[in-house]
Amino acid sequence: MKVAMLDNLKESPEQVSGWFGRARKFIADVRAELGRVTWPTRREVWATTVVVILVSLLFGIYLYSVDLFLSWFVQKLFTWLGA
């Protein structure tokens, strides 16, 4: 019976080492995963940043013009209806 219990402990070392061992394993796994990440170059970051800023400006201008048109249209509609 005791031999079977010791075999189970050998199979799962995180139970033996407790939270400290699990934390060390987690940090080691994180470092290994970060080593596999493909990081963008500085040029790629600048390019995508410029694209995001330009698209945001274009959408802002578009929505502003739609808002102006709808405001003008609703104002004309109200004056036509006599409100």
Number of C-alpha atoms within 10 A of each C-alpha: 5 7 8 9 9 10 10 12 13 12 10 10 12 15 13 12 12 10 11 10 14 15 13 12 13 12 12 12 12 11 11 11 10 11 10 8 8 7 10 9 9 8 9 11 12 12 11 11 12 12 12 12 11 12 12 12 12 12 12 12 12 12 12 12 12 12 12 11 12 12 12 12 12 11 13 12 12 11 10 9 8 7 7
